[in-house]
């Protein structure tokens, strides 16, 4: 199949397909007149490339996996040596876990600030950091205890 047909079949632009080719991820044959010709397995290869990119891997990661990944993507045998694939996946997972932790910390800070702002405007009934409704303390401020200075003994 030609590049336009592969693009329509996979929902990927011809520009992206050319990029995958430049990156060594997609290897079309060439016809006598120089046109790209993709075999039957190309659809599955493109779908897997898109899936792995969406999962957070980079084209560089995919190039590192190519010797192993190419066989698996085209429906061939499993990798004889899965170690490079395991290493890349573990590195990506570690980065994703770190990003998730960072995002959770930012979320918690925003929830705390939002709770403080709602407390200033009488935000009883609004959710707190845990998602539970805030209760108004005496005086109307849901966080009155947090805003008062303890009495001297």
N, C-alpha and C positions, 0 to 999 in steps of 0.2 A: 504494500500500500504506500501511497505517497504521503508527504508531510501534511498536506491539507486534510486528507482523510483521517490520519492519525489524530490530528488536532480536533476534528469534529467528534471522533469516536471517544476520545478521552476527556474532552472539555478543556484542554490545555491549549494555549496559544501556540502558533507556529514559532513565535519568538522564544517561548519557553523551551520548546523542543530543540531548537537550535542551540540554546544555552546548555541544555543537558548534554547535547552532543559535544559542544566545546569543552565541557567539564569531564568528558570521557564516560558519562553515565549511560548514554544511549548511543548505540553504534549501528547506524543504518548501512546497508549496502549501497553501492552507487550503480546506476544503470549505465549503459554505454554512452548516453547523452549527458551524464553527470547528475541526473536527478537522484534524490534520496529515495531509497526503497526500504521500507520497514517490513520485517517478517511478522508472522502471526503473534509471536511472543512480545512484540513491542508494546501492545496495549497493556499487558500485565506489568511490564517493566515500568512504564510511565505511571501506572496506578500505584505501584510500590514506591517509586521515587517520591511521588506526591504525599503518600502516607507517611513515609519516613521524614520528609521535610516538615510536614505538619506536626509530627511528634517531637520536633525540636532538633533533629539532626541537621547538619549542614552538608552542603555538597562536598566539602572536604572530607567529612566523616564518611560519606557514601563512597568517595574515591578510595579511602582507606579500606573499606569493606569490599571493594569491587571483586577481587579474586574469589572471595567467598560468597558475596552477596549476589553476584551475577548469576551463578548457577541456581541459587535458590529462587531468584526473581523469575528466571525463565522456566521454572518448573523442573529443573534438573535435580541432581542429588544434593544432599546436605553437605555442608562444608566438612572437609577432612579435618581442618583445624579451626574450631570456632573461637579460639583465644582472641584473635584481633577483634572479632565482632563483639565478644563479651566485654573487652576492654573499652571499646568505643561506647557501647550502650551504658556501661557503668559510669563512665565519665559524664555522659549526657544526663543520666539520672541524677548524679551528684549535683550538677549545675542546676537542674530543674528543682531539686529539693531546696537548694540554697535560695533560688528565686522565690519559691513558694514561702519559705520562712521570712524572707525580706518583705514580701507582699503582705503576709499576715501581720507583721509588726507595723507596717504602715496603716493597714486597716484598723488595727487596735488603737493606734494613735488618733486616727481620724474619728473613730467612734467615741473615744474619750473626749476629744475636743467638741464634738457635736453634742455629747451629753452635757458638757459644761455650758455650752451655749444655750441648750434647751433649758437647763437649770436656771440660767439667768432670766429666761423669758417664761418661766413657769411651765416647763415641759413635762409635767406629770403625765404618765400614761405612755410616754414615748419610750421606745426600747433602749435599754442600756447596752453595754458592750456584749453581753451574752445573749441579747435579743429579748430579754425579759422586760415587761413594762416597768417603767420607773414609777415609784410611789412618792407622792409629795409628803415631805416631812412637815412638822409644824412650822408655820410661817410661809408655806407655799413652795419652798425650794426642795426639789427631790434630793439634792445632795447637801442639805443644810449641815449635816454632820461634817462633811468634808470641807466646808467653808468657814467653820467656826474655830476659834482658838480655845483650847481647853482652859478651864478656870484654874487659877493658881490655888494651890493647896494651903 
